[in-house]
Amino acid sequence: MIIDDGGHFMNQQILTFKQIFSSINDNGVYLCEDTHSSYSFNPKYKSKLNNPKSYIEYMKKLIDHLHFYYIDEPPFSNYYRSNIYSINFYDSIVVVNIKKNQQKPRSIKKL
């Protein structure tokens, strides 16, 4: 388990996640705390709700990676989708569960 209790600025949180992600063991966990800095709670963080450069918005985009297999024309690489098992959001915390090299079925029955 890696707990990111480092930088509180959004760009620091994103950079840390990108740099550390590939070194997390299979079945490992990445936890980033103090994610409230993605909002305008404190002006020093220079953010606001729905800021496309925020850590929260970056992690929300990864949800689409998890659902890659169900998108007709996926615009994503295989890297994150095959290595992230789940993403959980809590009050000022984001937890990513890692499962390396997952193989999910590409075909599903349409309702």
Secondary structure as UniProt FT lines:
FT   STRAND          2..4
FT   HELIX           10..21
FT   TURN            22..23
FT   TURN            26..27
FT   STRAND          29..33
FT   HELIX           35..38
FT   TURN            40..41
FT   HELIX           43..45
FT   TURN            49..50
FT   TURN            52..53
FT   HELIX           55..66
FT   HELIX           68..70
FT   HELIX           78..81
FT   TURN            82..83
FT   STRAND          84..90
FT   TURN            91..92
FT   STRAND          93..98
FT   TURN            100..101
//
